[in-house]
Amino acid sequence: MDIDYANHLYEIEGTLNENQAYELSTKTIGKEIRFTTDGSEPDSSSTVYEAPIPFTADMTLKAQVFDDDEPLGRLFTQEFLYHKGVGATISINKEPHKSYPGSGANGLINGIKGSDSRYGDSEWLGFWGEDLKIRVDFEQELGVNEIELRFYHAPGQWIYAPNDLKISSDPHAPFSKIKPVSKSGNFYNYKIDLKVASSAFILLVPNYGIIPEGHQGAGNKAWTFIDEIIIN
C-alpha cells in the first residue's frame, strides 16, 4: 500500500483574526497556498495567499498548498455566513468548560457554524450544568428581523438542548419565552422573530438541569452545547 506519511505537512489551518479577516497557514515552508472565495477549487492560476482574507460577505473559501503547478495535501474548505452579529461585542456570564472552549464567546458571532457531525470542534461551546446569560451589543442601533441558533442534543452523551429560551431586545424590557421551531437529528433549532430596532439584545439559556433516572448519566448535571447565533 502506497501511503504518503508526509501528507499532513501540507494541511492548511485557518483562523479568523480580530479584524474579521481569515488567516491561512501550513507547516510546509517554501510552498504556496492558493485560494478561491467563490466555492470553486483552486488551481495553479488561483490567487496566491499573501495576507489575511477579508470577510465582509457570505463566502466559501477553498485553499490548497501548491508546489509550482502541483497541488499537495488535502483541499481546505471553510464556509462563512455574514450577518449583523459579525463584529459585534458579546459577553457570557459563564466561561465555557475548559474541555470545550470552542473559540470563546466571540466564536458565537464570527460567521462560522460548528460541525454538523460533532460538538468538539472550535465553534461549539460547551457548558456543564450552568444557566447562561448572553448579551450582544452593536456599535449602533440596528434593525433586527430575526435571530437563529441551534443547540446540540445527544442524551446518550449527557448533552441536552434547552426546552426554551428567553430573549429581550431591551435590557429594561420583559423577556419573551421562545420554544424550538424544529428538531432534526442531534439539533434543536431556534428561530426568533423580532423585527425591532435595537443596539443590544440579551438571551437567557437555562440549563436542562439534572439528568433524570433511566437515562445515561442520571443524577448528574446536563451539558449545554451552543453554536453560531445568526442575526439578520
N, C-alpha and C positions, 0 to 999 in steps of 0.2 A: 504494500500500500504506500503510495507516494503522499507523504504529509509534509506540509510546509510549516515547520515549528516556529519560524520567524514571522509568520503572518501577523501575529499580534503587534509586531513593531510598527506596522503600517496602519493600525487602527487610529481613528480620529476621535478626539474628545472635544466636547463643546461646552461653553459656559456663557451665560448671559451676565454681562457686567453691569455696574451701577448706572451706566449711561444708556441702558437699553440697547446695547449693541452686542452681537454674538461673537465670541472669540473661539477660534478653532486651533487645535494643537495636535501634534503627533510626536511620538518618541523618536521617530526617524529624523536624522539630520541630513541635510543636503538634498531632500526631495521636495517637490512642490505639492501643495494642496490646491486643487481646482474645484470650483463650486458653481452651482446654479441656484436661483431662488424662485424658479417657475415650476418646479417639480420634475423637470427633465433630468436625465442622468448626465453628469459632467463627462466631457471627453477632453482630448488634448487641446481643443480650441477654447475651452471654457475659461472663465476668469480665474486668474491666479490669486489665491488668498494672500493678502499683504497686511490687512488691518481689520479690526473688528467690523462686522457687517451690521449696519443699522437695521433696527426692527421698528418699522413705522406703519406696517400694514400686514394683513394676512400673507403668509408665505410658506412655501415648502422648500426648505434648504436641503440640498443634497451636495455632498462633498466626497472627494476621492483623492488619495495620495497617488501621484504620478512620478514615474522616472522617465523623463522625456515624454514619449507618447504612450508608454505602457502603464495601465492602471495597476496599482498594488493594493493588496488588502481588501477589506470589505467596504462597501458603499455606506456612507454615513447619511442618515436622514433625520431631520427634525422639523416637525410641524409647528407653526406659530399662529396663534389666534389673537389678533389685535382687538382690544376692547377698551372701554373707558377706564377700567381699573388699572391698566398698564401704566406704570409710572406714578401711581397714587401712593399715599402713605398708609400703611396698615399696621395695626397693633393687635396682639392677642394677650389676654390676661394670664395665659399659662404658656410655658415653654413646651414644645413637643418633646416626647420621650427621647432620651439620648440614643435609643436604638433605631428610632425612625424620625430623624430631624428634617428629612427632605431637604429643601433649600431654604429653610427657615420661613418666617411669616411672609416675606416678600415672594416666596415661591407660590403663594396662593393667588397672586395677581400679576404674574410675569408673562402670561400669554402662552404658557406651555402646560398642556394637560398631562396628568400622570398616565402610567401604563394601563392598558385595558386588561392586562393579564396578571399583574402582580402589584402589591402595595408597598414593596420595599425599595422603590426607585427614588430618585432625587426630587420628585414632585409631590408624592403623597406624604402628608404629615400625620403622624400617629400620636394619640394622647391616651393615657391609661386612666380611666375612671374619673375624668375631670370634666366639669361643665365649662364651656368656652364662651368668652365674650370677644367678638371680633369687631374691630372698628376700622372702617376705611374712610380716609379723608382725601378730598380732591383739592387741587390748588385753587379752584374757584367753583362757584355753583354750576352744576351741570344738569341737563335733562336726562333723567334715568328712566328708561321704559321698563326694563326687566333685569332680573339677576338670575343666573343659572349656576347650579353647583351640584356636585354629587358626592356621595359617601360610599365607602366600601362596606360590604355586608357579607360576612363569612362566619356564621356562628360556630362552625367547627373549629375555627381558629381564634375564638373569643372576640371576634370583631362584630360589633352591632351598630348599624346605622341608627341615627336618632329617629324617633317616631314623629317628631315635629320640630320646627324651628320657630323662633320669634325674631321679627325684624322691625326696625324703626328707621325712618329717613330723617328723623329729627331727635336729637338727644333728649329733648324735653317732652316728646310726644309719647303716647302709649305704644306698646308693642303689638304687632299683629301676629297671630299664630298661623304658621304655614305647614301644610301636610305635603308629603312627597307626591309628585304628579305621576311617577311611574317607577316600577321596579323591574329591572332587567338583569338577569344573571346575578352577579355579585354587586350590583349597584342600586342605590336608591337615588333617584334623580329629582331635584327640586327646580321649579321654575316659578319665580316670584314676580308678578306683575305689579309695578309701582306707578309708573307714569307721573313722576314728580320732578321738581327742580330742587336739588339739594347739594350741599357741599360735603355731606358725610352720611354714612349710614352705619347702624350697629346691628349685628347679627348675634343672637343668643343660640348656642348649640348645646342642649342638655345631653349629658352622657346617658347611655341606656340604663346604667345602674348595675346592680348585682345580677350576675347570670343565674337564671332560675334552675331549680332541680331538674334533672333529666337531660341536661344539655352539657356539652363539653365545657369544662371549667366552672361548673356550678359552684356558687358561693364566692366566686372571685369577681373583681371589677371588670367591666367590659372595656374593650378598646374602641376608640373612635378614630377613623381614618378619613381625612377630608382632602379634596382635590381642588383644582382651579376654581376660583369664584369669577364667573364671566359676567361682566357688567355692560349692558348696552342701553 
